[in-house]
Amino acid sequence: LDEAGQAAFAKKLSDLLEKEGVALDAASYRSAPPGLLILVWATIEKADVEALIPWIEWAFAVCVSELG
């Protein structure tokens, strides 16, 4: 994908995660390359991060399937 396509893909992925209530505001910063931003501070439990991974994989698969 070109950069605009990458940005749209990452936004869609982030939006899916937010819609499911598993990650809020996971889109990368506007000035950063397209991608996800997953902040893991000392107060975040390891199990919560582990639980997020299958959701990211699911959202990625949905986005890929929509590329057609």
C-alpha positions, 0 to 999 in steps of 0.5 A: 500500500502507498502511504495514504493506504497504509494510514487508512489501513491503520486507522481502520484497524484502530477504529475496529479495536475501539469499536470493540472496546479493547483499545482506545486511541490506538492510532499512531500520532499524525506526525508518525508513520502509519501504524498502531500506538500501544502504550504499556506503562508500569500500571498495565498488567501483562495479562491485559497486553496478552489479551489484546494480541488476539484482538489486533490479529482479528482486526488485522485479518478484517482489514486485510480481507477488506482490501479485496 
